[in-house]
Amino acid sequence: MEDHAILANYTENPEVWDEMFGNGKIREHYENFVSAIENLTPEEITRKDEQAKKLFMSQGVTFTVYNSGEGIEKIFPFDVVPRIIIPSEWNHIANGIKQRLKALNIFLKDIYHQQFILKDGIIPAKLIYSCPNFLREMVNVDVPFDIYTHISGVDLIRDSDGQFYVLEDNLRTPSGVSYMLENRSITYRIFPDLIPKNNVLPVKDYPDHLLKNLMSLSDRQNSNPTIVLLTPGMFNSAYFEHTTLARLMGIELVEGPDLVVENHHVYMKTTKGLEKVDVIYRRVDDDFIDPLVFRPDSMLGVPGLYWAYRKGNVAIVNAMGNGVADDKAVYSYVPDMIRYYLNEEPILKNVPTYQLADPDNRKMVFEKMNKMVIKKTNESGGYGMLIGNAATEKEMETFKKAITEDPRSYIAQPIINLSSSPCYINGELQPRRVDLRPYALYGPEGIEIVPGGLTRVALREGSLVVNSSQGGGSKDTWVLGS
Amino acid sequence: MLSRVAESIFWMARYMERTNRMLRMLHTKYMSSQDEVVDFNWYSVLQTYSNKSEGEMRQIQNNSFLVLEHLLVDRDNPYSVINNITNARENARSVQDHITKEVWLCLNEFYHLIREEHIRNNIVNGDPVTSLDALIRHGMLYNGTVDITMAREEGFSFLNIGKFLSRAIFTIDLLTIKLKEYNYELTKHAEDPTWRFLLYSLSGYELYLKTNRGNLHSKLVINHVLYNTEFPHSLLYAVERLKRYFERLKTESSSESYQQIEFLIGRCYNNIKYSNVSENSELLKQFLLQTRADLFDTANLFNKYYFGKS
């Protein structure tokens, strides 16, 4: 480490896997990058860092925080040092995710049709029926090509042993893919030539793959089906992503009130009159999608959409009801699903998960709560979470009380030491914890995973929470070609 | 084009036209308030651009600073300039991918400009002209940015339809305010020197002088404001532009929608073009009311046929 001035203060933690360092030296796949930046003066790196911020601002890569009715634009913090993944690791990850998604899709079809997995006693029926995201409205609904999870973002973490673990399967409306694309385009600007020289695989095909999949879902015998992206509107924090994806795919960005259902067909209101819609890529949650069937107090969705969908007159991406498969309590059964449906051993491991509905588990977890992460089963974004080693006694007591009252809604996992990756902070490289969310597209022709993803980073020193709502940032993710 | 997108662009343009016209009008009014020996009164302006009760308006009608604060930067007045700009920006924000980045940035800056402390300070206890000048200049920047960056496609037509609709209504309103100040007594005030303030607020004084050789007379002023097609703020000019930009939508429209609005705009245009109301105050009053109603009907038909609001 002493050879490189920029790394002089980089401290290695023996209990944490570092993406760049192993056994006191730089890992081979980072050497090119380090040699490219080690001769830069701190001023030059700082300038690049500032340039990146400016580019994000001037290109409008922002999310909006609403305050007293007026929107304020903020940027999602970006770290200039990329996270690098070698081909063999990537293949392992990609195969693991494909296997997992295959099983999860069969599970969704099964759980909304014959329910063999319950009848064979692999998963307790109680767990499914008590899951708030199990939609009775989806029972016996046939979805095009039996695909439920067209777009998913599986969260992976790396423990101190260097192994990747699946932390969460996001199968509903995973977000962040626009940052994967934007981060790459910013890296082109601040480190010219570095990407081709390192043989980094491109991510820019994502919108094309997605569009191709969306088009293939159209029921109409029409080479040019109408595809729209349904957004909750500009007040949504991911609105930038919605506009970006719509622009990159050349499809119309619509809000609920732009659509009407007539005779179980969906139309959008244009200046020329009504135009039939074939495929909806929705970024509106299940609960809000149709006020006639789900939440009646919301107009984010479209009245009548559910029945148009049920009749097969419009395709909706992702399917409704996926929440039952990425529920945090159902999560612990995914390895069993893989064995049951595919007769294979899981390629990617789960983080050990304890159902707190089980009294023995509950007792064990309460005894060593400081070594556990407690999560609510149906929350995301880093909310409803307790990290044992950072919680106060009072917080623990509050959680214990809440768990005793409603054990089904909580799970516990041992604290996993997320791997660390170098970040440029205060003029030097410092290790910060990261996770990885690759985006998988499931179409009639199979599953495609764009080589890359979103590396989220906990920018606060020592923090393990990478969610953007909790002070997280992101990095460009390089998958190297073989 | 999605109805919602067309509607947002239309309203962005309407709010911006109102903003720009109001700034110019307030500038002129304020200057004339400094010019007059007699007590200057803002009542007729407040009547049109304020949400206050009559009593409240009477209370502030002689205090230029309070009136300007209320009409420029008062959030509680839905017709204030700051609310117009905010609304224009909110409309633009939701259609950012259909207007150019330059237009969006320009509007965004306009919004941040009017919220700056020095703008309010100058209005309330400094020199309001400084603030008004800065805002007027930014308004011109907006118009230039729109003109030079926007693609000449459907959205541009809706933008101009909104703009000229608002302009026509504004011209009618300003003339009405003036007539109210004279109590509709045209003969009595035929040569009143204050007619020129109407021309100032419509940026039309210079052209008037060139056309009429220094002869200030109500008939000439009214003809200038209503019928001079070389004057970009005249009623006929605005409606003629409205008609022209609407005709450009023909290929993008369903024939029923197009015919309905074409009929109304065409009738309104001809009613203006083939009228002669500059000498009879009763006729003039009726004419202004009727034309204003026609323009609002047009806007409602756009709601119905193009913006999907039946």
Boltz contact constraints between the chains, C-beta under 6 A:
constraints:
  - contact:
      token1: [A, 234]
      token2: [B, 93]
      max_distance: 6.0
  - contact:
      token1: [A, 234]
      token2: [B, 94]
      max_distance: 6.0
  - contact:
      token1: [A, 243]
      token2: [B, 97]
      max_distance: 6.0
  - contact:
      token1: [A, 247]
      token2: [B, 97]
      max_distance: 6.0
  - contact:
      token1: [A, 258]
      token2: [B, 2]
      max_distance: 6.0
  - contact:
      token1: [A, 258]
      token2: [B, 4]
      max_distance: 6.0
  - contact:
      token1: [A, 269]
      token2: [B, 3]
      max_distance: 6.0
  - contact:
      token1: [A, 269]
      token2: [B, 308]
      max_distance: 6.0
  - contact:
      token1: [A, 270]
      token2: [B, 2]
      max_distance: 6.0
  - contact:
      token1: [A, 270]
      token2: [B, 3]
      max_distance: 6.0
  - contact:
      token1: [A, 271]
      token2: [B, 1]
      max_distance: 6.0
  - contact:
      token1: [A, 271]
      token2: [B, 3]
      max_distance: 6.0
  - contact:
      token1: [A, 271]
      token2: [B, 6]
      max_distance: 6.0
  - contact:
      token1: [A, 271]
      token2: [B, 306]
      max_distance: 6.0
  - contact:
      token1: [A, 272]
      token2: [B, 254]
      max_distance: 6.0
  - contact:
      token1: [A, 273]
      token2: [B, 254]
      max_distance: 6.0
